[in-house]
């Protein structure tokens, strides 16, 4: 259940696995932002492409939702790989 949302937020952070299937394959991701927030990535076609960028710095744009339990999710509309020295804290 969703508490509130915000469209087209830009977030920079690391792509980190958060869920695995029974064979150990990554099936869920989070974005660990540089300001110490965590965003669960909603499963969409765009999100599937992020799996190839595990542990890489990315900038994503999408709709952020806050669930009733306080956790944030993001429905990613676009993303790009960041250069090593090009991130915002």
C-alpha positions as a printed NumPy array, in Angstrom:
array([[  0.   ,   0.   ,   0.   ],
       [  1.31 ,   3.438,  -0.95 ],
       [  1.313,   6.383,   1.438],
       [  2.458,   9.162,  -0.92 ],
       [  4.369,   9.685,  -4.161],
       [  6.513,  12.174,  -6.032],
       [  6.967,  12.196,  -9.82 ],
       [ 10.245,  12.527, -11.7  ],
       [ 12.746,  12.546,  -8.894],
       [ 16.433,  12.285,  -9.81 ],
       [ 18.449,   9.989,  -7.538],
       [ 22.146,   9.096,  -7.637],
       [ 23.489,   5.984,  -5.964],
       [ 24.672,   2.388,  -6.218],
       [ 22.693,  -0.476,  -7.737],
       [ 22.533,  -3.216,  -5.091],
       [ 20.79 ,  -6.623,  -5.175],
       [ 17.945,  -7.004,  -2.68 ],
       [ 16.205, -10.226,  -3.673],
       [ 17.254, -13.564,  -5.178],
       [ 15.383, -16.554,  -6.575],
       [ 15.891, -20.136,  -5.394],
       [ 18.884, -20.577,  -7.739],
       [ 20.659, -17.436,  -6.512],
       [ 19.775, -15.258,  -9.503],
       [ 19.185, -11.589,  -8.648],
       [ 15.499, -10.71 ,  -9.085],
       [ 15.213,  -7.55 ,  -6.974],
       [ 17.244,  -4.35 ,  -6.764],
       [ 17.617,  -1.286,  -4.598],
       [ 19.296,   2.017,  -5.233],
       [ 21.477,   2.96 ,  -2.259],
       [ 21.591,   6.731,  -2.635],
       [ 24.605,   8.817,  -1.719],
       [ 22.502,  10.592,   0.934],
       [ 21.966,   7.227,   2.684],
       [ 18.384,   6.589,   1.504],
       [ 17.338,   3.251,   0.074],
       [ 14.871,   2.905,  -2.802],
       [ 13.379,  -0.448,  -3.741],
       [ 13.299,  -0.657,  -7.542],
       [  9.87 ,  -1.583,  -8.876],
       [  9.973,  -4.412, -11.392],
       [  9.569,  -2.981, -14.868],
       [ 11.342,  -3.43 , -18.181],
       [ 13.651,  -0.486, -17.433],
       [ 14.582,  -1.978, -14.072],
       [ 15.569,  -5.307, -15.65 ],
       [ 18.285,  -3.488, -17.598],
       [ 19.835,  -2.287, -14.316],
       [ 20.885,  -5.804, -13.323],
       [ 23.883,  -5.502, -15.649],
       [ 24.99 ,  -2.469, -13.589],
       [ 25.171,  -4.154, -10.16 ],
       [ 27.489,  -2.278,  -7.771],
       [ 27.856,   0.587, -10.257],
       [ 27.098,   4.28 ,  -9.697],
       [ 23.969,   5.367, -11.547],
       [ 21.626,   8.3  , -11.81 ],
       [ 17.957,   7.347, -12.123],
       [ 14.82 ,   9.35 , -12.798],
       [ 11.419,   8.073, -11.798],
       [  8.378,   8.153,  -9.595],
       [  9.127,   7.687,  -5.906],
       [  6.487,   6.199,  -3.62 ],
       [  6.58 ,   5.939,   0.139],
       [  4.871,   2.842,   1.509],
       [  2.929,   2.779,   4.746],
       [  5.883,   1.017,   6.396],
       [  8.081,   4.036,   5.527],
       [ 10.168,   2.299,   2.844],
       [ 10.574,   4.093,  -0.466],
       [ 10.136,   2.539,  -3.899],
       [ 11.027,   3.945,  -7.307],
       [  9.505,   3.236, -10.687],
       [ 12.436,   4.072, -12.96 ],
       [ 11.731,   5.875, -16.209],
       [ 15.357,   6.394, -17.264],
       [ 18.843,   5.8  , -15.942],
       [ 22.471,   6.389, -16.833],
       [ 25.796,   5.088, -15.623],
       [ 27.826,   7.712, -13.774],
       [ 31.536,   8.225, -14.155],
       [ 33.614,   7.323, -11.088],
       [ 34.285,  10.885, -10.017],
       [ 30.904,  12.333, -11.054],
       [ 28.508,  11.783,  -8.149],
       [ 26.659,  14.051,  -5.775],
       [ 26.719,  13.538,  -2.034]])
